Amino acid sequence: MGNLDLEQHSPEKEEMKTKKKRSRDKAKILKQLAKREVKEPKSITDEEPKKKKKKLKQVATEDEETEAISDEEPKKKKKKKKAKQVEEEGEESGGNGIMTNETFESLGLSDNTHKSIKEMGFARMTQIQAKAIPPLMMGKDVLGAARTGSGKTLAFLIPAVELLYHVRFTPRNGTGVIVICPTRELAIQSYLVAKELLKFHSQTVGKVIGGEPRKKEVEILVKGVNLLVATPGRLLDHLENTDGFVFKNLKFLVMDEADRILEQNFEEDMKKIIKLLPKTRQTSLFSATQTSKVEDLARVSLTSPVYIDVDEGRKEVTNEGLEQGYCVVPSAKRLLFLLTFLKTFHGKKKIMVFFSTCKSTKFHTELFRYIKIDCLAIHGGMEQSKRTSTFFQFVKLETGVLLCTNVGARGLDFPRVDWIVQYDPPDDPTEYIHRVGRTARGEGAKGKALLVLTPAELQFIQYLKAAKIPVEEHEFEEEKLLNVQAFLEKTISENSALSVSAKEAYKTYISGYDSHSMKDVFNAHRLDLKEVAASFCFSSPPKLLLKIHREGDGYRSKREPVNNKFNRGRGGRPGGKTKFERY
Ligand SMILES: Nc1ncnc2c1ncn2[C@@H]1O[C@H](COP(=O)(O)OP(=O)(O)OP(=O)(O)O)[C@@H](O)[C@H]1O
């Protein structure tokens, strides 16, 4: 028996088996791709001009982000160093289970894709990549879940690029792959990764996102964008209105952060988009969190999907390198608490602070700058050009503070963030997971997260624990707070612009609170307005018309039960945003 066991688990045999399996998979993938090439060339190659095989490279116009990636040499070096560091840290610490020993080389990718991945400094695959890339390259529909910062972007972009290459897409064939992202910044980020992957290929890449000039986008779409990254609203706009946008050859649709994309405020657009796109295509849904809506969509619109959940069975849903705490702070002291925190770490750490509304983010940015706390801001009320430049500014910073709404919660890959502060609570555990996922990303990475709750909101911790999120309480030390309440109130009362901004922030904070989906925890009727006003630098609540839903008047929790099979307690998502648009 002992012998038999040894025989079965001999490392050589295991290795042989894996190698054999890999080469079988590789052969299958190549066969599959070849089949697709044979099956579909008509609709595609027929449109290709025979003589003019001009290599049209990267049709996307040069834009602001080019500047951020223009220092080619240092960037390459930095990346190689980073990848080496990631691997070493992973090995030293025993890793946190994100990396595998499987190499990208074993996938049998095209030389040009492989060359790009090498330039990015990656040799071994992460778990989601090792599990999702082979079935995706075989043309299967995939529903993929893996923790934040574990490399999902390459997991779908590598198969996308390989598909375009093997089917020999040219600009004339139009769009073969569409990647839909919920925020503009995430779309820009994914577009840049796609651009890097396509660097040595002839296929074209572009993006269409809200807030950018449509005309420029129309021009690149008409020229032909093979891999298109888009936000839902702007994509729908082009699908419906842009003559010359060829999408009938679409082969692969990816929804990144699928659970977010299927929420209420995107749902209508998504239904229309799906209706307009060709039906025979490969579809893939990715996110760190899933909801029953994603499952429903997978059931009705994916063909025999492969379900991949690399973190199934983990005791915690957040990353091991993440230290998570919460502090119970009386409403009236919240601002002083945040100021004390920022005074302590300002200039030493890279920090993201989450707010619930645009106006509140705007007010706090103005106030902090006024009192000489340097900070950046990203929220939905800003011009896109400013949002984009701020995004790249924060990417480059070693230390600094970014105040943001949930536009910063999903998918963004800011390097080396030390602290995530949730000054205003998230909508639910799912949103919590994505916000804290902006730190401790990748193998061996570390980071800290702090959630600020008022005594009335403490019950939220039970929801976090039920969703397998470990949080420890930090003591609230009132005596250590900066003693500046009177100074702040005076500052606001004497500065009319700040005062107007504070009033708007106060008002939207309350209406935002009222639209909260977990009414059992975040109940606007339990807010003490005098205390809330103090946290916006008012000695008494400003006289404003506040609309708060009456209790019993449709005022109930929209929380969706977390009991579907694929979700497995990841912190299910309630019904999504209500009338009040907060981003
Ligand atoms: N094979 C790899 N080896 C090392 N690092 C990698 C590998 N693949 C991706 N990365 C890096 O890991 C980081 C996180 O990747 P990515 O942004 O794709 O995560 P994600 O799973 O999409 O996260 P989120 O759920 O927050 O969107 C990126 O900086 C990326 O460059």
The ligand as a MOL file (V3000), in Angstrom:
LIG
                    3D

  0  0  0     0  0            999 V3000
M  V30 BEGIN CTAB
M  V30 COUNTS 31 33 0 0 0
M  V30 BEGIN ATOM
M  V30 1 N 1.6710 35.9690 -14.1300 0
M  V30 2 C 1.8950 37.0600 -13.4040 0
M  V30 3 N 2.9920 37.1410 -12.6180 0
M  V30 4 C 3.2100 38.2380 -11.8420 0
M  V30 5 N 2.3920 39.3260 -11.8100 0
M  V30 6 C 1.2870 39.2920 -12.5860 0
M  V30 7 C 0.9720 38.1750 -13.4090 0
M  V30 8 N -0.1820 38.4390 -14.0540 0
M  V30 9 C -0.5800 39.6550 -13.6660 0
M  V30 10 N 0.2990 40.1900 -12.7910 0
M  V30 11 C 0.2270 41.5250 -12.1410 0
M  V30 12 O -0.6720 41.4290 -11.0460 0
M  V30 13 C -1.3460 42.6690 -10.8500 0
M  V30 14 C -2.8350 42.4400 -10.7050 0
M  V30 15 O -3.3850 41.9690 -11.9200 0
M  V30 16 P -4.8540 42.3600 -12.3910 0
M  V30 17 O -5.0230 43.8380 -12.3660 0
M  V30 18 O -5.1250 41.6500 -13.6510 0
M  V30 19 O -5.7070 41.7360 -11.1880 0
M  V30 20 P -7.2550 41.4000 -11.1120 0
M  V30 21 O -7.3660 39.9890 -10.7040 0
M  V30 22 O -7.9370 41.8090 -12.3700 0
M  V30 23 O -7.6990 42.3350 -9.8960 0
M  V30 24 P -9.1280 43.0330 -9.5880 0
M  V30 25 O -10.0580 41.9520 -9.1330 0
M  V30 26 O -8.8200 44.0140 -8.5290 0
M  V30 27 O -9.5790 43.6540 -10.8710 0
M  V30 28 C -0.9740 43.5410 -12.0240 0
M  V30 29 O -0.0120 44.4970 -11.6100 0
M  V30 30 C -0.3890 42.5920 -13.0300 0
M  V30 31 O 0.5800 43.2090 -13.8500 0
M  V30 END ATOM
M  V30 BEGIN BOND
M  V30 1 1 1 2
M  V30 2 1 2 3
M  V30 3 2 2 7
M  V30 4 2 3 4
M  V30 5 1 4 5
M  V30 6 2 5 6
M  V30 7 1 6 7
M  V30 8 1 6 10
M  V30 9 1 7 8
M  V30 10 2 8 9
M  V30 11 1 9 10
M  V30 12 1 10 11
M  V30 13 1 11 12
M  V30 14 1 11 30
M  V30 15 1 12 13
M  V30 16 1 13 14
M  V30 17 1 13 28
M  V30 18 1 14 15
M  V30 19 1 15 16
M  V30 20 2 16 17
M  V30 21 1 16 18
M  V30 22 1 16 19
M  V30 23 1 19 20
M  V30 24 2 20 21
M  V30 25 1 20 22
M  V30 26 1 20 23
M  V30 27 1 23 24
M  V30 28 2 24 25
M  V30 29 1 24 26
M  V30 30 1 24 27
M  V30 31 1 28 29
M  V30 32 1 28 30
M  V30 33 1 30 31
M  V30 END BOND
M  V30 END CTAB
M  END
